[in-house]
Amino acid sequence: MFRSNSIMDKKLLNIKEICEYLGIGETKARELVRGCNGFGIRIGNRWYADKRKLDAWIEREAT
């Protein structure tokens, strides 16, 4: 289970938080964030997911 207060309030999620949030492994999380899904953000050499865009992408993929 994810820490509801910290992850739900964040705008950007790091790889470990994406894993916790989606219940997936690090390899898959990195693959998704680096893909052309529209929610991956690179800052320096680190990747993050815009949580709002990630949630919208999940909604689109679920239909």
PDB file of N, CA, C and O in Angstrom, chain B, residues numbered from 101:
ATOM      1  N   MET B 101       0.836  -1.177   0.000  1.00  0.00           N
ATOM      2  CA  MET B 101       0.000   0.000   0.000  1.00  0.00           C
ATOM      3  C   MET B 101       0.885   1.245   0.000  1.00  0.00           C
ATOM      4  O   MET B 101       1.940   1.260   0.634  1.00  0.00           O
ATOM      5  N   PHE B 102       0.464   2.267  -0.696  1.00  0.00           N
ATOM      6  CA  PHE B 102       1.278   3.473  -0.758  1.00  0.00           C
ATOM      7  C   PHE B 102       0.920   4.421   0.381  1.00  0.00           C
ATOM      8  O   PHE B 102      -0.164   4.352   0.959  1.00  0.00           O
ATOM      9  N   ARG B 103       1.841   5.287   0.677  1.00  0.00           N
ATOM     10  CA  ARG B 103       1.644   6.280   1.728  1.00  0.00           C
ATOM     11  C   ARG B 103       0.746   7.368   1.173  1.00  0.00           C
ATOM     12  O   ARG B 103       1.213   8.259   0.463  1.00  0.00           O
ATOM     13  N   SER B 104      -0.518   7.305   1.486  1.00  0.00           N
ATOM     14  CA  SER B 104      -1.523   8.153   0.857  1.00  0.00           C
ATOM     15  C   SER B 104      -1.217   9.644   0.962  1.00  0.00           C
ATOM     16  O   SER B 104      -1.409  10.367  -0.016  1.00  0.00           O
ATOM     17  N   ASN B 105      -0.759  10.120   2.084  1.00  0.00           N
ATOM     18  CA  ASN B 105      -0.520  11.549   2.237  1.00  0.00           C
ATOM     19  C   ASN B 105       0.592  12.054   1.341  1.00  0.00           C
ATOM     20  O   ASN B 105       0.438  13.091   0.696  1.00  0.00           O
ATOM     21  N   SER B 106       1.714  11.342   1.286  1.00  0.00           N
ATOM     22  CA  SER B 106       2.848  11.869   0.548  1.00  0.00           C
ATOM     23  C   SER B 106       2.685  11.733  -0.964  1.00  0.00           C
ATOM     24  O   SER B 106       2.927  12.703  -1.683  1.00  0.00           O
ATOM     25  N   ILE B 107       2.289  10.578  -1.467  1.00  0.00           N
ATOM     26  CA  ILE B 107       2.180  10.384  -2.914  1.00  0.00           C
ATOM     27  C   ILE B 107       0.979  11.134  -3.490  1.00  0.00           C
ATOM     28  O   ILE B 107       1.093  11.748  -4.551  1.00  0.00           O
ATOM     29  N   MET B 108      -0.142  11.094  -2.827  1.00  0.00           N
ATOM     30  CA  MET B 108      -1.347  11.724  -3.361  1.00  0.00           C
ATOM     31  C   MET B 108      -1.219  13.247  -3.441  1.00  0.00           C
ATOM     32  O   MET B 108      -1.878  13.877  -4.269  1.00  0.00           O
ATOM     33  N   ASP B 109      -0.395  13.835  -2.607  1.00  0.00           N
ATOM     34  CA  ASP B 109      -0.236  15.288  -2.591  1.00  0.00           C
ATOM     35  C   ASP B 109       0.841  15.794  -3.551  1.00  0.00           C
ATOM     36  O   ASP B 109       0.921  16.995  -3.808  1.00  0.00           O
ATOM     37  N   LYS B 110       1.665  14.894  -4.081  1.00  0.00           N
ATOM     38  CA  LYS B 110       2.774  15.299  -4.940  1.00  0.00           C
ATOM     39  C   LYS B 110       2.315  15.565  -6.371  1.00  0.00           C
ATOM     40  O   LYS B 110       1.328  14.997  -6.837  1.00  0.00           O
ATOM     41  N   LYS B 111       3.040  16.428  -7.050  1.00  0.00           N
ATOM     42  CA  LYS B 111       2.789  16.692  -8.463  1.00  0.00           C
ATOM     43  C   LYS B 111       3.672  15.812  -9.338  1.00  0.00           C
ATOM     44  O   LYS B 111       3.241  15.360 -10.399  1.00  0.00           O
ATOM     45  N   LEU B 112       4.908  15.565  -8.898  1.00  0.00           N
ATOM     46  CA  LEU B 112       5.835  14.714  -9.624  1.00  0.00           C
ATOM     47  C   LEU B 112       6.165  13.488  -8.788  1.00  0.00           C
ATOM     48  O   LEU B 112       6.386  13.587  -7.581  1.00  0.00           O
ATOM     49  N   LEU B 113       6.196  12.333  -9.439  1.00  0.00           N
ATOM     50  CA  LEU B 113       6.539  11.087  -8.764  1.00  0.00           C
ATOM     51  C   LEU B 113       7.855  10.571  -9.313  1.00  0.00           C
ATOM     52  O   LEU B 113       8.065  10.569 -10.526  1.00  0.00           O
ATOM     53  N   ASN B 114       8.753  10.130  -8.423  1.00  0.00           N
ATOM     54  CA  ASN B 114       9.984   9.515  -8.893  1.00  0.00           C
ATOM     55  C   ASN B 114       9.710   8.048  -9.233  1.00  0.00           C
ATOM     56  O   ASN B 114       8.587   7.575  -9.061  1.00  0.00           O
ATOM     57  N   ILE B 115      10.704   7.341  -9.702  1.00  0.00           N
ATOM     58  CA  ILE B 115      10.520   5.960 -10.164  1.00  0.00           C
ATOM     59  C   ILE B 115       9.983   5.056  -9.055  1.00  0.00           C
ATOM     60  O   ILE B 115       9.062   4.274  -9.292  1.00  0.00           O
ATOM     61  N   LYS B 116      10.535   5.150  -7.871  1.00  0.00           N
ATOM     62  CA  LYS B 116      10.076   4.293  -6.771  1.00  0.00           C
ATOM     63  C   LYS B 116       8.633   4.604  -6.391  1.00  0.00           C
ATOM     64  O   LYS B 116       7.867   3.694  -6.074  1.00  0.00           O
ATOM     65  N   GLU B 117       8.259   5.870  -6.422  1.00  0.00           N
ATOM     66  CA  GLU B 117       6.882   6.248  -6.106  1.00  0.00           C
ATOM     67  C   GLU B 117       5.916   5.774  -7.190  1.00  0.00           C
ATOM     68  O   GLU B 117       4.782   5.396  -6.896  1.00  0.00           O
ATOM     69  N   ILE B 118       6.369   5.797  -8.441  1.00  0.00           N
ATOM     70  CA  ILE B 118       5.539   5.275  -9.536  1.00  0.00           C
ATOM     71  C   ILE B 118       5.294   3.783  -9.315  1.00  0.00           C
ATOM     72  O   ILE B 118       4.176   3.299  -9.493  1.00  0.00           O
ATOM     73  N   CYS B 119       6.332   3.067  -8.930  1.00  0.00           N
ATOM     74  CA  CYS B 119       6.206   1.633  -8.644  1.00  0.00           C
ATOM     75  C   CYS B 119       5.185   1.390  -7.547  1.00  0.00           C
ATOM     76  O   CYS B 119       4.325   0.518  -7.673  1.00  0.00           O
ATOM     77  N   GLU B 120       5.278   2.158  -6.478  1.00  0.00           N
ATOM     78  CA  GLU B 120       4.350   2.035  -5.357  1.00  0.00           C
ATOM     79  C   GLU B 120       2.933   2.373  -5.792  1.00  0.00           C
ATOM     80  O   GLU B 120       1.990   1.656  -5.460  1.00  0.00           O
ATOM     81  N   TYR B 121       2.784   3.459  -6.529  1.00  0.00           N
ATOM     82  CA  TYR B 121       1.485   3.970  -6.951  1.00  0.00           C
ATOM     83  C   TYR B 121       0.773   3.007  -7.898  1.00  0.00           C
ATOM     84  O   TYR B 121      -0.432   2.787  -7.779  1.00  0.00           O
ATOM     85  N   LEU B 122       1.529   2.432  -8.846  1.00  0.00           N
ATOM     86  CA  LEU B 122       0.926   1.561  -9.852  1.00  0.00           C
ATOM     87  C   LEU B 122       1.050   0.073  -9.525  1.00  0.00           C
ATOM     88  O   LEU B 122       0.379  -0.757 -10.139  1.00  0.00           O
ATOM     89  N   GLY B 123       1.896  -0.260  -8.574  1.00  0.00           N
ATOM     90  CA  GLY B 123       2.090  -1.664  -8.227  1.00  0.00           C
ATOM     91  C   GLY B 123       2.847  -2.429  -9.302  1.00  0.00           C
ATOM     92  O   GLY B 123       2.522  -3.576  -9.611  1.00  0.00           O
ATOM     93  N   ILE B 124       3.868  -1.775  -9.872  1.00  0.00           N
ATOM     94  CA  ILE B 124       4.675  -2.388 -10.925  1.00  0.00           C
ATOM     95  C   ILE B 124       6.145  -2.351 -10.515  1.00  0.00           C
ATOM     96  O   ILE B 124       6.501  -1.705  -9.530  1.00  0.00           O
ATOM     97  N   GLY B 125       6.985  -3.035 -11.260  1.00  0.00           N
ATOM     98  CA  GLY B 125       8.417  -3.051 -10.992  1.00  0.00           C
ATOM     99  C   GLY B 125       9.129  -1.842 -11.577  1.00  0.00           C
ATOM    100  O   GLY B 125       8.562  -1.089 -12.369  1.00  0.00           O
ATOM    101  N   GLU B 126      10.382  -1.671 -11.170  1.00  0.00           N
ATOM    102  CA  GLU B 126      11.162  -0.516 -11.626  1.00  0.00           C
ATOM    103  C   GLU B 126      11.426  -0.534 -13.125  1.00  0.00           C
ATOM    104  O   GLU B 126      11.406   0.513 -13.770  1.00  0.00           O
ATOM    105  N   THR B 127      11.672  -1.709 -13.680  1.00  0.00           N
ATOM    106  CA  THR B 127      11.949  -1.799 -15.120  1.00  0.00           C
ATOM    107  C   THR B 127      10.759  -1.297 -15.920  1.00  0.00           C
ATOM    108  O   THR B 127      10.933  -0.507 -16.848  1.00  0.00           O
ATOM    109  N   LYS B 128       9.559  -1.737 -15.580  1.00  0.00           N
ATOM    110  CA  LYS B 128       8.357  -1.317 -16.292  1.00  0.00           C
ATOM    111  C   LYS B 128       8.084   0.168 -16.070  1.00  0.00           C
ATOM    112  O   LYS B 128       7.672   0.868 -16.995  1.00  0.00           O
ATOM    113  N   ALA B 129       8.312   0.650 -14.849  1.00  0.00           N
ATOM    114  CA  ALA B 129       8.101   2.066 -14.554  1.00  0.00           C
ATOM    115  C   ALA B 129       9.021   2.942 -15.402  1.00  0.00           C
ATOM    116  O   ALA B 129       8.592   3.956 -15.952  1.00  0.00           O
ATOM    117  N   ARG B 130      10.284   2.542 -15.502  1.00  0.00           N
ATOM    118  CA  ARG B 130      11.238   3.304 -16.326  1.00  0.00           C
ATOM    119  C   ARG B 130      10.830   3.271 -17.795  1.00  0.00           C
ATOM    120  O   ARG B 130      10.931   4.280 -18.493  1.00  0.00           O
ATOM    121  N   GLU B 131      10.377   2.131 -18.257  1.00  0.00           N
ATOM    122  CA  GLU B 131       9.933   1.985 -19.641  1.00  0.00           C
ATOM    123  C   GLU B 131       8.755   2.918 -19.924  1.00  0.00           C
ATOM    124  O   GLU B 131       8.728   3.582 -20.960  1.00  0.00           O
ATOM    125  N   LEU B 132       7.802   2.971 -19.027  1.00  0.00           N
ATOM    126  CA  LEU B 132       6.632   3.833 -19.210  1.00  0.00           C
ATOM    127  C   LEU B 132       6.997   5.309 -19.184  1.00  0.00           C
ATOM    128  O   LEU B 132       6.524   6.085 -20.014  1.00  0.00           O
ATOM    129  N   VAL B 133       7.835   5.697 -18.235  1.00  0.00           N
ATOM    130  CA  VAL B 133       8.191   7.109 -18.089  1.00  0.00           C
ATOM    131  C   VAL B 133       9.013   7.602 -19.276  1.00  0.00           C
ATOM    132  O   VAL B 133       8.851   8.741 -19.713  1.00  0.00           O
ATOM    133  N   ARG B 134       9.880   6.762 -19.792  1.00  0.00           N
ATOM    134  CA  ARG B 134      10.731   7.162 -20.920  1.00  0.00           C
ATOM    135  C   ARG B 134      10.015   7.048 -22.260  1.00  0.00           C
ATOM    136  O   ARG B 134      10.526   7.526 -23.272  1.00  0.00           O
ATOM    137  N   GLY B 135       8.859   6.433 -22.283  1.00  0.00           N
ATOM    138  CA  GLY B 135       8.095   6.274 -23.519  1.00  0.00           C
ATOM    139  C   GLY B 135       7.424   7.573 -23.931  1.00  0.00           C
ATOM    140  O   GLY B 135       7.607   8.616 -23.302  1.00  0.00           O
ATOM    141  N   CYS B 136       6.662   7.489 -24.976  1.00  0.00           N
ATOM    142  CA  CYS B 136       5.954   8.666 -25.507  1.00  0.00           C
ATOM    143  C   CYS B 136       4.516   8.705 -25.004  1.00  0.00           C
ATOM    144  O   CYS B 136       3.575   8.830 -25.788  1.00  0.00           O
ATOM    145  N   ASN B 137       4.358   8.598 -23.697  1.00  0.00           N
ATOM    146  CA  ASN B 137       3.027   8.584 -23.105  1.00  0.00           C
ATOM    147  C   ASN B 137       2.547   9.959 -22.690  1.00  0.00           C
ATOM    148  O   ASN B 137       1.363  10.141 -22.407  1.00  0.00           O
ATOM    149  N   GLY B 138       3.442  10.926 -22.649  1.00  0.00           N
ATOM    150  CA  GLY B 138       3.064  12.286 -22.320  1.00  0.00           C
ATOM    151  C   GLY B 138       3.162  12.653 -20.854  1.00  0.00           C
ATOM    152  O   GLY B 138       2.870  13.795 -20.498  1.00  0.00           O
ATOM    153  N   PHE B 139       3.562  11.731 -19.985  1.00  0.00           N
ATOM    154  CA  PHE B 139       3.648  12.074 -18.575  1.00  0.00           C
ATOM    155  C   PHE B 139       5.068  12.042 -18.025  1.00  0.00           C
ATOM    156  O   PHE B 139       5.285  12.437 -16.879  1.00  0.00           O
ATOM    157  N   GLY B 140       6.037  11.584 -18.806  1.00  0.00           N
ATOM    158  CA  GLY B 140       7.423  11.523 -18.354  1.00  0.00           C
ATOM    159  C   GLY B 140       8.105  12.865 -18.438  1.00  0.00           C
ATOM    160  O   GLY B 140       7.956  13.588 -19.423  1.00  0.00           O
ATOM    161  N   ILE B 141       8.852  13.200 -17.406  1.00  0.00           N
ATOM    162  CA  ILE B 141       9.594  14.460 -17.356  1.00  0.00           C
ATOM    163  C   ILE B 141      11.023  14.141 -16.935  1.00  0.00           C
ATOM    164  O   ILE B 141      11.252  13.468 -15.930  1.00  0.00           O
ATOM    165  N   ARG B 142      11.968  14.628 -17.709  1.00  0.00           N
ATOM    166  CA  ARG B 142      13.373  14.422 -17.379  1.00  0.00           C
ATOM    167  C   ARG B 142      13.938  15.706 -16.798  1.00  0.00           C
ATOM    168  O   ARG B 142      13.856  16.772 -17.409  1.00  0.00           O
ATOM    169  N   ILE B 143      14.509  15.589 -15.614  1.00  0.00           N
ATOM    170  CA  ILE B 143      15.168  16.716 -14.965  1.00  0.00           C
ATOM    171  C   ILE B 143      16.587  16.254 -14.691  1.00  0.00           C
ATOM    172  O   ILE B 143      16.821  15.404 -13.831  1.00  0.00           O
ATOM    173  N   GLY B 144      17.526  16.818 -15.424  1.00  0.00           N
ATOM    174  CA  GLY B 144      18.910  16.344 -15.350  1.00  0.00           C
ATOM    175  C   GLY B 144      18.965  14.935 -15.909  1.00  0.00           C
ATOM    176  O   GLY B 144      18.562  14.703 -17.049  1.00  0.00           O
ATOM    177  N   ASN B 145      19.458  13.995 -15.123  1.00  0.00           N
ATOM    178  CA  ASN B 145      19.490  12.611 -15.592  1.00  0.00           C
ATOM    179  C   ASN B 145      18.444  11.755 -14.877  1.00  0.00           C
ATOM    180  O   ASN B 145      18.486  10.527 -14.958  1.00  0.00           O
ATOM    181  N   ARG B 146      17.521  12.390 -14.189  1.00  0.00           N
ATOM    182  CA  ARG B 146      16.470  11.664 -13.472  1.00  0.00           C
ATOM    183  C   ARG B 146      15.125  11.815 -14.178  1.00  0.00           C
ATOM    184  O   ARG B 146      14.836  12.840 -14.796  1.00  0.00           O
ATOM    185  N   TRP B 147      14.322  10.778 -14.068  1.00  0.00           N
ATOM    186  CA  TRP B 147      12.997  10.769 -14.681  1.00  0.00           C
ATOM    187  C   TRP B 147      11.916  10.817 -13.613  1.00  0.00           C
ATOM    188  O   TRP B 147      12.024  10.192 -12.559  1.00  0.00           O
ATOM    189  N   TYR B 148      10.880  11.572 -13.913  1.00  0.00           N
ATOM    190  CA  TYR B 148       9.731  11.717 -13.033  1.00  0.00           C
ATOM    191  C   TYR B 148       8.464  11.593 -13.876  1.00  0.00           C
ATOM    192  O   TYR B 148       8.500  11.713 -15.101  1.00  0.00           O
ATOM    193  N   ALA B 149       7.350  11.351 -13.197  1.00  0.00           N
ATOM    194  CA  ALA B 149       6.057  11.335 -13.876  1.00  0.00           C
ATOM    195  C   ALA B 149       5.206  12.461 -13.308  1.00  0.00           C
ATOM    196  O   ALA B 149       5.109  12.632 -12.093  1.00  0.00           O
ATOM    197  N   ASP B 150       4.593  13.222 -14.202  1.00  0.00           N
ATOM    198  CA  ASP B 150       3.615  14.225 -13.796  1.00  0.00           C
ATOM    199  C   ASP B 150       2.377  13.446 -13.358  1.00  0.00           C
ATOM    200  O   ASP B 150       1.737  12.801 -14.188  1.00  0.00           O
ATOM    201  N   LYS B 151       2.033  13.491 -12.093  1.00  0.00           N
ATOM    202  CA  LYS B 151       0.965  12.652 -11.554  1.00  0.00           C
ATOM    203  C   LYS B 151      -0.373  12.923 -12.227  1.00  0.00           C
ATOM    204  O   LYS B 151      -1.125  11.988 -12.502  1.00  0.00           O
ATOM    205  N   ARG B 152      -0.678  14.181 -12.495  1.00  0.00           N
ATOM    206  CA  ARG B 152      -1.951  14.538 -13.132  1.00  0.00           C
ATOM    207  C   ARG B 152      -2.037  13.925 -14.529  1.00  0.00           C
ATOM    208  O   ARG B 152      -3.075  13.380 -14.905  1.00  0.00           O
ATOM    209  N   LYS B 153      -0.953  14.012 -15.298  1.00  0.00           N
ATOM    210  CA  LYS B 153      -0.924  13.444 -16.644  1.00  0.00           C
ATOM    211  C   LYS B 153      -0.903  11.919 -16.600  1.00  0.00           C
ATOM    212  O   LYS B 153      -1.490  11.265 -17.461  1.00  0.00           O
ATOM    213  N   LEU B 154      -0.230  11.352 -15.598  1.00  0.00           N
ATOM    214  CA  LEU B 154      -0.218   9.899 -15.423  1.00  0.00           C
ATOM    215  C   LEU B 154      -1.626   9.388 -15.159  1.00  0.00           C
ATOM    216  O   LEU B 154      -2.043   8.390 -15.745  1.00  0.00           O
ATOM    217  N   ASP B 155      -2.362  10.064 -14.280  1.00  0.00           N
ATOM    218  CA  ASP B 155      -3.737   9.665 -13.984  1.00  0.00           C
ATOM    219  C   ASP B 155      -4.623   9.777 -15.230  1.00  0.00           C
ATOM    220  O   ASP B 155      -5.467   8.913 -15.469  1.00  0.00           O
ATOM    221  N   ALA B 156      -4.436  10.830 -16.018  1.00  0.00           N
ATOM    222  CA  ALA B 156      -5.204  10.990 -17.255  1.00  0.00           C
ATOM    223  C   ALA B 156      -4.861   9.887 -18.245  1.00  0.00           C
ATOM    224  O   ALA B 156      -5.748   9.370 -18.924  1.00  0.00           O
ATOM    225  N   TRP B 157      -3.586   9.518 -18.338  1.00  0.00           N
ATOM    226  CA  TRP B 157      -3.173   8.441 -19.231  1.00  0.00           C
ATOM    227  C   TRP B 157      -3.789   7.113 -18.808  1.00  0.00           C
ATOM    228  O   TRP B 157      -4.222   6.331 -19.655  1.00  0.00           O
ATOM    229  N   ILE B 158      -3.829   6.854 -17.510  1.00  0.00           N
ATOM    230  CA  ILE B 158      -4.445   5.621 -16.997  1.00  0.00           C
ATOM    231  C   ILE B 158      -5.917   5.588 -17.378  1.00  0.00           C
ATOM    232  O   ILE B 158      -6.421   4.551 -17.809  1.00  0.00           O
ATOM    233  N   GLU B 159      -6.610   6.705 -17.227  1.00  0.00           N
ATOM    234  CA  GLU B 159      -8.031   6.785 -17.598  1.00  0.00           C
ATOM    235  C   GLU B 159      -8.236   6.495 -19.086  1.00  0.00           C
ATOM    236  O   GLU B 159      -9.156   5.766 -19.457  1.00  0.00           O
ATOM    237  N   ARG B 160      -7.375   7.069 -19.938  1.00  0.00           N
ATOM    238  CA  ARG B 160      -7.498   6.832 -21.382  1.00  0.00           C
ATOM    239  C   ARG B 160      -7.236   5.372 -21.733  1.00  0.00           C
ATOM    240  O   ARG B 160      -7.931   4.795 -22.569  1.00  0.00           O
ATOM    241  N   GLU B 161      -6.238   4.781 -21.095  1.00  0.00           N
ATOM    242  CA  GLU B 161      -5.882   3.397 -21.386  1.00  0.00           C
ATOM    243  C   GLU B 161      -6.912   2.396 -20.838  1.00  0.00           C
ATOM    244  O   GLU B 161      -7.048   1.289 -21.361  1.00  0.00           O
ATOM    245  N   ALA B 162      -7.624   2.789 -19.798  1.00  0.00           N
ATOM    246  CA  ALA B 162      -8.590   1.892 -19.160  1.00  0.00           C
ATOM    247  C   ALA B 162      -9.879   1.760 -19.968  1.00  0.00           C
ATOM    248  O   ALA B 162     -10.643   0.818 -19.756  1.00  0.00           O
ATOM    249  N   THR B 163     -10.129   2.676 -20.876  1.00  0.00           N
ATOM    250  CA  THR B 163     -11.379   2.625 -21.648  1.00  0.00           C
ATOM    251  C   THR B 163     -11.226   1.882 -22.935  1.00  0.00           C
ATOM    252  O   THR B 163     -12.188   1.754 -23.692  1.00  0.00           O
TER     253      THR B 163
END
